[in-house]
């Protein structure tokens, strides 16, 4: 049985472009966020992670319904289980902490980009179902 990594993530979308990040020393892009600290509420953890990784404040929107579980992109033998919220950033995001790169991607950018399994599959489908990304994002 693989280990489970529980994370919280933000789906930040502006004009049908989704903010994704790549951690230092990795190739896969994923949603910004991270692991809650012991005793930390998921929403608090997400706001802390966004502040640390992007240098921005975050106003949380709604939590996406669904089961967001898939193979971890950067930890072999592990499964990642995510809770994902929509949200709005306050400030201009900049890569900080362990983040090496950030990109705003649209549906056309996805085919040629190494996306984490969780993002490419269930998460993108949920964003399309919610009307936040165009149908082409799941093609």
C-alpha angles and dihedrals in degrees: 000000000000121000118258123230112199115207141168120222141187123223101206110185126179119176093343092309119120123211112233131175137204120210121228112272095019137093105208122093119219142164116288116257138081149200122323116239118239110288093009119130113238093242092051090048092052094050090048093049092050091050092049098042102035106019092235139116118241133214107201120228124186127323112246111243118233146064109291104189128136144134111305112252098216106021112069113218094021135106122215120219114192139191108204130199131185114231151160124244123225108211135011113300119237128180109258140154108015094346113111099178142005129197138182105225133191130195092276093054096057102074094063098039129089101238124184111257092246092054097044093050127029099006097053090046090053092049090052092047090051090053092243097116130031120260089249088071090075096045 
